[in-house]
Amino acid sequence: MLILIGWIILSYTLRGANLATVLTGIGLVACVFAIIVVHELAHALVARRFGVVTQDIVLLPIGGMSRMEELPERPRQELLVSLAGPAVNVVLAGLLALYVWATGGAFRPSEALTLRGAFVAQLLWINVVLAVFNLLPAFPMDGGRALRAVLSLKLGRPRATRIASAIGKTLAALFVLLGLTGNWLLMLIGVFVWVAASQESAQVALRSVIQGVPVTRAMIHQVEVLDAEAPIGDATAHMLASGHRQLPVLDHGHVAGIVTARDLAARQDDPDAEVATAMRRSVPQIAADDTLDHAVEILTRAHDDVALVVDHDAVIGILTLDQIAEYAALHPVTAR
């Protein structure tokens, strides 16, 4: 934010602006960020209406992003969540237009967007641009998600995602090409859209493969356990002999945590210390009768890549994101 403000001050000064104009420019940028926050809050509030939790809202130089634990699976719900943000910009633009009309101000963009243009008119057109730009079908932007939701009504989510992702990548490539003319911000948006579309498409493809699949189909079986009081040196030898990179740790027969090869490597200077001093106590646990798609949700919420599979408090396996990805790679589905 400070860098952006510094850039505004420098660019305005180089263009011969006085102090009042510079302060107005800073105020305009602050208002734009506030508008983006309200835009993202609209997404979050509608998502919460459907039981989807928003982890946080990230503000970037290219805009904002609501990071949700998951998106609504039902197309109509996803459509409403996607359109909530642009709808806020449309409403704000309408209210600002009423003010400009009532005060006899200028509506022409050529006047409003000049260096010394009317402040309210500038906010009006900024909201118009934000609404239009976000509604472009560049998945996973708002318009792309809305397109995916509409296509999902007839084609199903996996196929709709592939189509929306392909359109999004095409527009992303166009953004990059246009950005080569000197608009670095448009180029940055194009790269972001391309990467995000690829990731989203891959995630949906993964979920279509693992939907309803029991965790026992992908987990690591025959897991040996470590005692919390065992020396780290013995645990290291045990891990090397077993070939596993993670091992559960029990304390008096109950699950206490998990220790990884990296955890043990960090404590090799004290091989006599207990495993309990190196293990990770906070580790997700997944029931033996659970499914892989639900396991991915649990791991995502926990910001972790490994979980213990338990059956009546007994560890029967280890499940990692790598194991899930490997299962998906070995069990491709026919495109629908």
Secondary structure, DSSP 4 states (H G I P E B T S, - for coil): -HHHHHHHHHHHHHTT--HHHHHHHHHHHHHHHHHHHHHHHHHHHHHHHTTPPEEEEEEETTEEEEEES---SSHHHHHHHHHHHHHHHHHHHHHHHHHHHHTT----HHHHTSTT--HHHHHHHHHHHHHHHHTSS-TTSHHHHHHHHHHHHHH-HHHHHHHHHHHHHHHHHHHHHHHTTT-HHHHHHHHHHHHHHHHHHHHHHHHHHHTT-BGGGTSB-S---EETTSBHHHHHHHHHHHT-SEEEEEETTEEEEEEEHHHHHTTTT-TTSBGGGTSBS---EEETT-BHHHHHHHHHHHT-SEEEEEETTEEEEEEEHHHHHHHHHHS-----
